Amino acid sequence: MDETPTSRMLSWARNSTIYRLERRMMTEKQLFDAITKKAKKKFEDISDQQIKALADFAVKFAYELKVLDDVAFAEISTRSAVRSGKSKKAIAFKLASKGIDGETVTAAVEDVDDLQSAVIFARKRGFGPFRRGEMDDKRKVKELSAFARNGFSFATGKRVCEMEREDAEDMLSASSSF
């Protein structure tokens, strides 16, 4: 059996790539994995070499169209995550899990201010300066645990919990690179 993909397979890979990238931005790894998975279902007697060739073709085609850019994906995802109150550590983990290489991840998260992200997180969750109730030991443990689970350091979580509301609002209203 010939190990090169047929013209029908290549046409399908081209159309599938366009379809996927029209709907959402993807990383190179995500596109490669999506085409690989779908090709196994779409074509009955397809070999592993043909599947790999189709996925490689799809990635190359996306680069030729200039619609696949892991650096831009990392920057856009980082800005979005910061606005959502994600920590630098959580952002880096998410980008790495999507197949972005280490250097690109490091460059994307280098300007992230964990304190500002933690204040955004606190506002979303009603923690620290945005707390409505009184602070007791149980509540303090709950808030600091939530900060830790979301990738913030203990010091950052404690600093936000002890912050005055005016200071927190000033930090949020201050212009940022994100």
Secondary structure, 3 states (H helix, E strand, C coil): CCCCCCHHHHHHHHHHHHHHHHHCCCCHHHHHHHHHHHHHHHCCCCCHHHHHHHHHHHHHHHHHCCCCCHHHHHHHHHHHHHHCCCCHHHHHHHHHHCCCCHHHHHHHHCCCCHHHHHHHHHHHHCCHHHCCCCCCHHHHHHHHHHHHHCCCCHHHHHHHHCCCHHHHHHHHHCCCCC
